[in-house]
Amino acid sequence: MKTLLQISSLNKRYGGRIIFDDAAVTICDEHKIGVIGRNGAGKSTLCRILTGEEEAESALIEPSSELKLAYLEQHDAFKLDETVIGFLQRYTGREEWECGKVAGQFALKGPLLEKPIGELSGGFRTRVKLTAMLLKEPNFLILDEPTNYLDLRTLILLEHFLQEYEGAFMIVSHDREFL
C-alpha cells in the first residue's frame, strides 16, 4: 500500500471550542474511510482542511507526489442556467465526448446533457457533481454528505460506483446504512 496523504499534529478550534487536538491520520491508496459524527464535530472542517479550502491552526500535512484528490462538496460549483455538458466542460476543461462518456456512468445521457442544471432534481444534480469529480481522474475521493438529496436510483448508482472504485475514498455521512 502506498501512502497518499499523511497528517500529524492537526490542531483546529473555533473560538474556545476544540475541534482537533493533535490529531493524526495516514491515508493509503486502498483505504475506504467512513467518517460519522454529530453536527459540529468537525467532519466537514476535516474535508476542507484536506482540500486546502480551510487552514488548521497547526498541522504537518504531507501529500504524496502521486496524490490526485477530488472533492464532492455540499455546495454547488455550477450555475443553474448552464447545461450539464456545458458545466462539465467548463469545470473540468475536458472535451465534450469525454464528459459524455463519464456522465453515462451516472445515467446522464442524451437530452439530459443539454438540460439546464436548474431543471434537474437534487439527485441528478449530485450525479453531475460526481461526474465532474471523476473527470479529474482522482486517486482519492472526498465525499461530504454524498447521499443528501439522492433518490433511490442515484443512491444505488453511487453504491455500485464506490464498490468498483479502485482508488481511496473518504465519505462523511450521517447515513449509517449507506456507510
Buried (B, 14 or more C-beta within 10 A) or exposed (E): EEBBBBBEBBBBEEEEEEBBEEBEBEBBBEBBBEBEEEEEEBBBBBBBBBBEEEEBEEBEBEBBEEBBBBBBBEEEEBEEEBBBBBBBBBBBEBEEEBBBEBBEBBEBEEEBBEBBBEEBEEBBBBBBBBBBBBBBEBBBBBBBBBBEEBBEEBBEBBEEBBEEBEBBBBBBBBBEEBB
